[in-house]
Structures are given as C-alpha cells and as structure tokens.
C-alpha cells in the first residue's frame, strides 16, 4: 500500500495535524503524508461511501479510488478545514459514481430488474407466451414454499417489496453479508426449482 513507505517514522507523522500533513505532501509529493491522512479518516471515508453507494464492496473500491484522487486533488486546492473538505470530496465522488451507473448494484435496481427478467423469460423457462404468466406465478408460489425461512423472507422483501439491501438488513436484523447470501441462494434455488417444473 502507498502509505506504508514512510519517510519519517509513523509516530512523528501521526503527531502532525491535518493541515501540516497536507503542507508536507505539497512540498515533498511524498504519498506517505496522504497515507496518514487516509488512515486517520478511513472510517469517515468508508462511512460516506456506504451511505451513498449502499454496498460494502462498492464502498471499499470507492475508498481506494478516493485515496488515489487525494494524491491529485490535494495539490490543486487551498484547504482550510481538511475533514470538511474530505467529506465533500467523498460525497461528490459517490454521487458521480451513482450518476454514471458505475456501481455494481446501481442502488439495487439492476438486481430487481434482473430477477423480474428471469421470472418473465419465456425462453429461459420454456413457456409459451399465452400461459407463461399464469404458470410462472403458480410455480413461483410453490417454489417459494421450498425456501428456508431466511431466504423466503429476504426474497420477499428485496424482490417483491423492492426493498434495498440496507432496508432488508434493518427489517430483519440479519447482517448485510447474510442478507446478500440469502438472496443469492434463494434466487438460485427458485430458478432451479422453477426450471425443473417446466422442463
């Protein structure tokens, strides 16, 4: 990692305040100083990214991109209050990512669309156009009964009620990782169950 190659020992670097670290970086162009700032505000950066991107993996990726961005932006701006400026940088970066559709989940809507497409795909489910809707709903209802309680609950909240991952987590008190796992496994089980019924 960039911020491990310190020119001073870490204790001395950590003794510097934010603006001193910024000034030292501008003078030396040594990324170690930015590394200390990044470590100092990792929780802030990650927290802002999670708030806007709604996904821990996306937030992790964005955090590292923001570190790279800091190496460039710090030389461009006259910063008076580093923490407030950093918060603004993180927020603006995340909003740009959302507008560009660069995040994996695009605020969960792509997953909802993907599931809807799967459920309505006559080709994938080998159904005729005339009776596909009625048959697929019957199969889906039957196959939902075969899911375990956690998968069924998460599938219903996420796909049928169009809740976000975060909202499902808050509703169920499951962890974010568990929610994602239940949804992915539940979707796969539904797909396998429905396909086995229509072949």
Secondary structure as a PSIPRED ss2 file (coil, helix, strand):
# PSIPRED VFORMAT (PSIPRED V4.0)

   1 X C   1.000  0.000  0.000
   2 X H   0.000  1.000  0.000
   3 X H   0.000  1.000  0.000
   4 X H   0.000  1.000  0.000
   5 X C   1.000  0.000  0.000
   6 X C   1.000  0.000  0.000
   7 X C   1.000  0.000  0.000
   8 X C   1.000  0.000  0.000
   9 X C   1.000  0.000  0.000
  10 X H   0.000  1.000  0.000
  11 X H   0.000  1.000  0.000
  12 X H   0.000  1.000  0.000
  13 X H   0.000  1.000  0.000
  14 X H   0.000  1.000  0.000
  15 X H   0.000  1.000  0.000
  16 X C   1.000  0.000  0.000
  17 X C   1.000  0.000  0.000
  18 X H   0.000  1.000  0.000
  19 X H   0.000  1.000  0.000
  20 X H   0.000  1.000  0.000
  21 X H   0.000  1.000  0.000
  22 X H   0.000  1.000  0.000
  23 X H   0.000  1.000  0.000
  24 X H   0.000  1.000  0.000
  25 X H   0.000  1.000  0.000
  26 X H   0.000  1.000  0.000
  27 X H   0.000  1.000  0.000
  28 X H   0.000  1.000  0.000
  29 X C   1.000  0.000  0.000
  30 X C   1.000  0.000  0.000
  31 X H   0.000  1.000  0.000
  32 X H   0.000  1.000  0.000
  33 X H   0.000  1.000  0.000
  34 X H   0.000  1.000  0.000
  35 X H   0.000  1.000  0.000
  36 X H   0.000  1.000  0.000
  37 X H   0.000  1.000  0.000
  38 X H   0.000  1.000  0.000
  39 X H   0.000  1.000  0.000
  40 X H   0.000  1.000  0.000
  41 X C   1.000  0.000  0.000
  42 X H   0.000  1.000  0.000
  43 X H   0.000  1.000  0.000
  44 X H   0.000  1.000  0.000
  45 X H   0.000  1.000  0.000
  46 X H   0.000  1.000  0.000
  47 X H   0.000  1.000  0.000
  48 X H   0.000  1.000  0.000
  49 X H   0.000  1.000  0.000
  50 X H   0.000  1.000  0.000
  51 X H   0.000  1.000  0.000
  52 X H   0.000  1.000  0.000
  53 X H   0.000  1.000  0.000
  54 X C   1.000  0.000  0.000
  55 X C   1.000  0.000  0.000
  56 X H   0.000  1.000  0.000
  57 X H   0.000  1.000  0.000
  58 X H   0.000  1.000  0.000
  59 X H   0.000  1.000  0.000
  60 X H   0.000  1.000  0.000
  61 X H   0.000  1.000  0.000
  62 X H   0.000  1.000  0.000
  63 X H   0.000  1.000  0.000
  64 X H   0.000  1.000  0.000
  65 X H   0.000  1.000  0.000
  66 X H   0.000  1.000  0.000
  67 X H   0.000  1.000  0.000
  68 X H   0.000  1.000  0.000
  69 X H   0.000  1.000  0.000
  70 X H   0.000  1.000  0.000
  71 X H   0.000  1.000  0.000
  72 X H   0.000  1.000  0.000
  73 X H   0.000  1.000  0.000
  74 X C   1.000  0.000  0.000
  75 X C   1.000  0.000  0.000
  76 X C   1.000  0.000  0.000
  77 X C   1.000  0.000  0.000
  78 X C   1.000  0.000  0.000
  79 X C   1.000  0.000  0.000
  80 X C   1.000  0.000  0.000
  81 X C   1.000  0.000  0.000
  82 X H   0.000  1.000  0.000
  83 X H   0.000  1.000  0.000
  84 X H   0.000  1.000  0.000
  85 X H   0.000  1.000  0.000
  86 X H   0.000  1.000  0.000
  87 X H   0.000  1.000  0.000
  88 X H   0.000  1.000  0.000
  89 X H   0.000  1.000  0.000
  90 X H   0.000  1.000  0.000
  91 X H   0.000  1.000  0.000
  92 X H   0.000  1.000  0.000
  93 X H   0.000  1.000  0.000
  94 X H   0.000  1.000  0.000
  95 X H   0.000  1.000  0.000
  96 X H   0.000  1.000  0.000
  97 X H   0.000  1.000  0.000
  98 X H   0.000  1.000  0.000
  99 X H   0.000  1.000  0.000
 100 X H   0.000  1.000  0.000
 101 X C   1.000  0.000  0.000
 102 X C   1.000  0.000  0.000
 103 X C   1.000  0.000  0.000
 104 X C   1.000  0.000  0.000
 105 X C   1.000  0.000  0.000
 106 X C   1.000  0.000  0.000
 107 X C   1.000  0.000  0.000
 108 X C   1.000  0.000  0.000
 109 X H   0.000  1.000  0.000
 110 X H   0.000  1.000  0.000
 111 X H   0.000  1.000  0.000
 112 X H   0.000  1.000  0.000
 113 X H   0.000  1.000  0.000
 114 X H   0.000  1.000  0.000
 115 X H   0.000  1.000  0.000
 116 X H   0.000  1.000  0.000
 117 X H   0.000  1.000  0.000
 118 X H   0.000  1.000  0.000
 119 X H   0.000  1.000  0.000
 120 X H   0.000  1.000  0.000
 121 X C   1.000  0.000  0.000
 122 X H   0.000  1.000  0.000
 123 X H   0.000  1.000  0.000
 124 X H   0.000  1.000  0.000
 125 X H   0.000  1.000  0.000
 126 X C   1.000  0.000  0.000
 127 X C   1.000  0.000  0.000
 128 X C   1.000  0.000  0.000
 129 X C   1.000  0.000  0.000
 130 X C   1.000  0.000  0.000
 131 X C   1.000  0.000  0.000
 132 X H   0.000  1.000  0.000
 133 X H   0.000  1.000  0.000
 134 X H   0.000  1.000  0.000
 135 X H   0.000  1.000  0.000
 136 X H   0.000  1.000  0.000
 137 X H   0.000  1.000  0.000
 138 X H   0.000  1.000  0.000
 139 X H   0.000  1.000  0.000
 140 X H   0.000  1.000  0.000
 141 X H   0.000  1.000  0.000
 142 X H   0.000  1.000  0.000
 143 X H   0.000  1.000  0.000
 144 X H   0.000  1.000  0.000
 145 X C   1.000  0.000  0.000
 146 X C   1.000  0.000  0.000
 147 X C   1.000  0.000  0.000
 148 X C   1.000  0.000  0.000
 149 X H   0.000  1.000  0.000
 150 X H   0.000  1.000  0.000
 151 X H   0.000  1.000  0.000
 152 X H   0.000  1.000  0.000
 153 X H   0.000  1.000  0.000
 154 X H   0.000  1.000  0.000
 155 X H   0.000  1.000  0.000
 156 X H   0.000  1.000  0.000
 157 X H   0.000  1.000  0.000
 158 X H   0.000  1.000  0.000
 159 X H   0.000  1.000  0.000
 160 X H   0.000  1.000  0.000
 161 X C   1.000  0.000  0.000
 162 X C   1.000  0.000  0.000
 163 X C   1.000  0.000  0.000
 164 X C   1.000  0.000  0.000
 165 X H   0.000  1.000  0.000
 166 X H   0.000  1.000  0.000
 167 X H   0.000  1.000  0.000
 168 X H   0.000  1.000  0.000
 169 X H   0.000  1.000  0.000
 170 X H   0.000  1.000  0.000
 171 X H   0.000  1.000  0.000
 172 X H   0.000  1.000  0.000
 173 X C   1.000  0.000  0.000
 174 X C   1.000  0.000  0.000
 175 X C   1.000  0.000  0.000
 176 X H   0.000  1.000  0.000
 177 X H   0.000  1.000  0.000
 178 X H   0.000  1.000  0.000
 179 X H   0.000  1.000  0.000
 180 X H   0.000  1.000  0.000
 181 X H   0.000  1.000  0.000
 182 X H   0.000  1.000  0.000
 183 X H   0.000  1.000  0.000
 184 X H   0.000  1.000  0.000
 185 X H   0.000  1.000  0.000
 186 X H   0.000  1.000  0.000
 187 X H   0.000  1.000  0.000
 188 X H   0.000  1.000  0.000
 189 X H   0.000  1.000  0.000
 190 X H   0.000  1.000  0.000
 191 X H   0.000  1.000  0.000
 192 X H   0.000  1.000  0.000
 193 X H   0.000  1.000  0.000
 194 X H   0.000  1.000  0.000
 195 X H   0.000  1.000  0.000
 196 X H   0.000  1.000  0.000
 197 X H   0.000  1.000  0.000
 198 X H   0.000  1.000  0.000
 199 X C   1.000  0.000  0.000
